[in-house]
Amino acid sequence: MQRFAWQLPALISLLASLTGLPASARAETRPRYGGRLTVEIHDAIIFTDLSAWPPQLVALVYDRLVIMDERGEPRPALATSWQHDADNKRWELRLRPGVKFHESSPLNAAAVAACLRGWASVTAAAEDVVVVQTEIPAPDLPARLAGPGNVILRRGADGVTTGSGPFRVAEWQPGRRALLTANEDYWGGRPYLDGIEVQMGRPPRDQAIDLELGKADLAELTPDDARRAVQRGARTWVSAPAELLALVFERGHTAVEDARLRQAVALSIDRAAIHNVLLLKQGESTGALLPGWLTGYAFLFPAARDLERARQMAASLPKSGTRIAPGIPGRVTLGYDAADPLARPIAERIALNAREAGVVVQVAPGGPSDVRLARVPLRSLDPEQALAAYASALGMAASFKTPTAPTPEARLEAEQKLLEDGRVVPLFHVPQIVGLSPRVRNWNPEPWGDWRLDGVWLELRRP
């Protein structure tokens, strides 16, 4: 829907008189166009690799055929309507008319079909009709099309991509800075903001300082920085716990090939202590890949510590080979992302827990390791698509197929099968924590973390 700025001073004066506020005060709080929002993130992302983009930024530049509403139901986006045959195998999607990519080429059925080549069969039945043919029934196809992996884009000969979203890329310094400018012809209405500047690779502590000094309008905060911000009276926002923290035991590494060692480490982890002390009770401990608020069955996956059982597993390991001390198996290296402020203290606590069970774990930032602490964002509100995305990101895709019947029982069985070899150990689902400057208005993100910056506007600064 096209948005319109207020244009009638007389109406403003009338509203001011009714509320008892001066007209100037009312003018400062009404929506306005213009201004540049400064966003700081710790990720250093590459333009041509959309899989590395934080999900909350993808929708600024790229559209999808379908989006998910606040209840997790599919709603029209580039596709205004869809219909299917009796078997749910043939789907026809009608495209929104008049949409163009940022470089002005038409976004038609042929362009969409070329973009969705990964599907079994996607063809253009007409200029504005796309047909998706699946080999098996796909009653959830609209929800699957809403996933971040199904954005509609146009890739140039140089590999650079363009979208049709509310903002276009005006400047890109890979891993450092991006400047996005408003798409004046956006089918959903021009954004209020003139532009968004994204500063990448910013350490969390620097983000917190920039937010406090007014150099940033939106910044990612650690639980500790968020607590300090709240104490200062600053604005913060916490999403649903939608990012997974998990241990991944690397395949082909001799040190972790024995399932008993993996089980010993998994059983030794004191999730409750880490959650209370390091995460300051943000998010939730888990033994599941998918968050409980999405599936309702995460509690069925064990997550409690069992140190005695962990010690038994460690003691049952073969006595031959390199040993650190009598009764203690060889050293295992645990890698983590040095740019993630939560990763190091959590990794160190896991190493301490493992040592209590009789397994020596050496913590190292980056580089080759036997086991790594991975942090993976939720990529879809469709459980099957989310599970497939987790499987791919955590190295489990080779043996994983999404269930043919998208029922809770089939989903639970698929998730249990993914975890049965103990190579991936889910630990926590953590939320996004965002700090906001006082001038940010209409901050209305989705509960699961999409920022929806196309609806944000900036308050005028006082001179």
TAGI-V600325 format. One record per backbone hydrogen bond with DSSP energy under -0.5 kcal/mol. NH is the residue of the N-H (numbers start at 0). CO is the residue of the C=O. E is the energy in kcal/mol with one decimal. If there is no record, write none. Layout:
BEGIN
NH CO E
NH CO E
END
This chain:
BEGIN
5 30 -0.6
8 6 -0.7
11 7 -1.7
12 8 -2.5
13 9 -2.2
14 10 -2.6
15 11 -2.6
16 12 -2.3
17 13 -1.8
18 14 -1.7
19 15 -1.3
20 15 -1.3
24 21 -0.5
25 21 -1.8
26 22 -2.2
27 23 -1.3
28 24 -0.7
28 25 -1.0
29 25 -0.6
29 26 -0.5
33 191 -3.2
36 194 -2.3
38 36 -0.6
38 196 -3.4
39 217 -2.4
40 198 -2.5
44 42 -0.7
48 45 -1.2
49 47 -0.7
51 48 -1.6
52 49 -1.4
56 53 -2.4
57 53 -1.1
58 54 -0.8
59 56 -1.3
60 56 -0.6
60 57 -1.3
61 57 -2.6
62 151 -0.6
64 149 -0.5
66 74 -2.5
68 72 -2.7
71 68 -2.1
74 66 -3.3
76 64 -1.5
76 78 -1.2
77 63 -2.0
78 64 -2.1
79 77 -0.6
79 93 -2.3
80 93 -1.0
82 91 -2.0
84 89 -1.5
87 84 -1.4
90 88 -0.6
90 131 -2.7
91 82 -2.8
92 129 -2.9
93 80 -2.1
94 127 -3.0
95 77 -3.2
98 95 -0.8
100 104 -3.0
101 162 -2.6
103 100 -2.4
106 98 -2.5
107 105 -1.2
108 126 -2.4
111 107 -2.1
112 108 -2.8
113 109 -2.0
114 110 -1.4
115 111 -1.7
116 113 -0.7
118 115 -1.7
120 132 -0.7
122 130 -2.4
124 122 -0.8
124 128 -1.8
125 128 -1.4
128 125 -0.9
129 92 -2.7
130 122 -3.0
131 90 -2.6
131 129 -0.5
132 120 -2.8
132 130 -0.5
133 88 -2.6
137 87 -3.1
140 137 -1.7
143 139 -1.9
144 140 -2.4
145 141 -0.8
145 142 -0.5
146 143 -1.4
147 378 -1.4
149 146 -2.2
150 147 -1.0
151 62 -3.1
152 150 -0.6
153 161 -2.5
155 153 -0.6
155 159 -3.1
158 155 -1.9
161 153 -2.2
164 60 -2.5
165 58 -0.5
166 59 -2.5
167 180 -2.8
169 167 -0.7
169 178 -2.8
170 178 -1.7
172 176 -3.4
173 171 -0.6
174 44 -2.2
175 172 -2.9
176 172 -1.9
177 197 -2.0
178 170 -2.6
179 177 -0.5
179 195 -3.0
180 167 -2.5
181 193 -2.4
182 165 -3.0
183 181 -1.0
185 182 -1.8
188 185 -1.9
191 453 -0.9
192 455 -0.5
193 34 -2.2
194 34 -1.4
195 179 -2.6
196 36 -3.0
197 177 -3.1
197 195 -0.6
198 38 -3.3
198 196 -0.6
199 175 -3.0
199 197 -0.6
200 42 -1.6
201 40 -2.4
202 200 -0.5
206 202 -2.1
207 203 -2.4
208 204 -2.0
209 205 -2.8
210 206 -2.4
211 207 -1.9
212 208 -2.2
213 209 -0.6
213 210 -0.8
214 209 -2.6
215 209 -1.2
216 37 -2.3
217 37 -1.7
218 434 -2.0
219 39 -0.8
220 432 -3.0
225 221 -2.8
226 222 -1.9
227 223 -1.9
228 224 -2.4
229 225 -2.5
230 226 -1.9
231 227 -1.4
232 229 -1.3
233 228 -2.7
234 435 -0.8
236 433 -2.3
238 431 -2.2
239 446 -3.3
241 239 -1.2
241 429 -0.9
242 429 -2.2
243 375 -3.1
244 427 -2.9
245 243 -0.5
245 373 -2.3
246 424 -2.4
247 371 -2.5
248 422 -3.3
249 247 -0.6
249 369 -2.6
252 249 -1.1
253 251 -0.7
255 252 -1.8
256 253 -1.4
258 256 -0.5
260 257 -0.8
261 257 -1.5
262 258 -2.4
263 259 -2.2
264 260 -2.4
265 261 -2.4
266 262 -2.6
267 263 -1.2
268 264 -0.8
268 265 -0.7
270 268 -1.3
273 269 -1.8
274 270 -3.0
275 271 -2.3
276 272 -2.7
277 272 -0.5
277 273 -1.4
278 273 -2.0
280 274 -3.3
281 278 -2.1
283 428 -2.2
285 426 -2.5
293 290 -1.3
294 290 -1.4
295 291 -2.3
299 296 -2.1
300 297 -1.8
301 299 -0.6
305 266 -2.3
309 305 -2.2
310 306 -2.4
311 307 -1.8
312 308 -2.3
313 309 -2.3
314 310 -2.3
315 311 -1.3
316 313 -1.1
323 327 -1.0
324 327 -0.8
327 324 -2.6
328 357 -0.8
331 359 -2.4
333 361 -3.1
334 332 -0.6
334 370 -2.8
335 363 -0.9
337 335 -0.7
339 336 -1.6
340 338 -0.7
342 339 -1.0
343 339 -0.8
344 340 -0.5
345 341 -1.6
346 342 -2.9
347 343 -2.6
348 344 -1.9
349 345 -2.3
350 346 -2.3
351 347 -1.9
352 348 -2.5
353 349 -2.6
354 350 -2.0
355 351 -1.5
356 352 -0.9
356 353 -0.7
357 353 -0.8
357 354 -0.7
358 353 -2.5
360 358 -0.6
361 331 -3.3
362 360 -0.5
363 333 -2.7
365 335 -2.6
369 332 -0.9
370 332 -2.0
371 247 -2.2
372 334 -2.6
373 245 -3.0
373 371 -0.8
375 243 -2.6
377 241 -1.3
382 380 -0.7
385 381 -2.9
386 382 -2.6
387 383 -2.2
388 384 -2.3
389 385 -2.3
390 386 -2.5
391 387 -2.2
392 388 -2.5
393 389 -2.1
394 391 -1.1
395 390 -3.7
396 390 -0.8
398 395 -0.8
399 396 -1.3
405 403 -0.6
406 404 -2.8
410 406 -2.5
411 407 -2.7
412 408 -2.2
413 409 -2.2
414 410 -2.4
415 411 -2.4
416 412 -2.0
417 413 -1.8
418 414 -1.3
419 415 -0.7
419 416 -0.6
421 418 -1.6
424 246 -2.7
425 423 -0.5
426 244 -2.8
427 244 -1.6
428 283 -2.5
429 242 -2.9
429 427 -0.5
433 236 -2.8
434 218 -2.9
435 234 -2.1
436 216 -2.4
439 436 -1.5
440 456 -2.7
443 441 -0.9
445 449 -2.7
448 445 -2.0
454 451 -1.4
455 452 -1.0
456 440 -1.6
458 438 -3.3
END
